Amino acid sequence: MQPNERTTAAGNRVGNRILLSISDKEYALIRPHLEFLSMPHHLSLYEPGRPLEFVHFPNTGMVSLVIATEDGKTVEVGEVGREGFAGIQAAVGINRNQVREIVQIAGDGFRVRISALQSVLQSAPELQRILTRYAVVQGMQFAQTAACNRLHNIEQRLARWLLITQDRVDSPTLAITHDFLATMLGTDRPTVSLAAGILQNKQIIEYTRGAVQILSRTKLEACACECYEVIQQYNREIGLK
């Protein structure tokens, strides 16, 4: 079986890049523990402070990592798609999560119990290395996103977010609303609507009710700040771009 044709014991096709990147020997160790999971919009995978039971390996869709303050305000600090896994704390032996991880673009993937993963990792050094590197790189991405949210204008930040999201869902059409974008970018709906209107007037995106279509990725990249390329470089360093 070729790595790009991997399936689970139940016959589900594997699309997650971490699971596709490891050796056949190590994949055979984790394969029996992969439980297929449909991931509908707004499914909560983790809540702050609660013990972790599973790690999740998305095949499709996107998971947002969100920080919520006491006054109810929220901002996205990271994203996970088929390039990575959700529940990174488990890779370094921490079984609690301090961010909310919620499915923002529906898809599917696999979950593995923490106890099973930790048992597998004892005999899977390659997988352990990839998961640990991914955890470190995601922390660097959090820092870059925090700087971006503070220092760059909303048009640049919106362009960055759309590019990162398209990379993960592999589609020019994104099922998102202005209210959702405002939450993810830590701003209000009128501000997001204004920025989206600017990009639409430049014929870079087309916004319809509940969806954004990217018309020109090249132009969108030109509108984004340098943070997008920095985050992409992080992914290239761990070989999951």
Sequence and secondary structure as in RCSB ss.txt:
>XXXX:A:sequence
MQPNERTTAAGNRVGNRILLSISDKEYALIRPHLEFLSMPHHLSLYEPGRPLEFVHFPNTGMVSLVIATEDGKTV
EVGEVGREGFAGIQAAVGINRNQVREIVQIAGDGFRVRISALQSVLQSAPELQRILTRYAVVQGMQFAQTAACNR
LHNIEQRLARWLLITQDRVDSPTLAITHDFLATMLGTDRPTVSLAAGILQNKQIIEYTRGAVQILSRTKLEACAC
ECYEVIQQYNREIGLK
>XXXX:A:secstr
  GGG B TT  B   HHHHHS HHHHHHHGGG EEEEE TT EEE TTSB  EEEEESSSEEEEEEE TTS EE
EEEEE TTS B GGGGGT  B SSEEEEEE EEEEEEEHHHHHHHHTT HHHHHHHHHHHHHHHHHHHHHHHHHH
HS HHHHHHHHHHHHHHHH  SEE   HHHHHHHHTS HHHHHHHHHHHHHTTSEEEETTEEEES HHHHHHHS 
THHHHHHHHHHHTT  
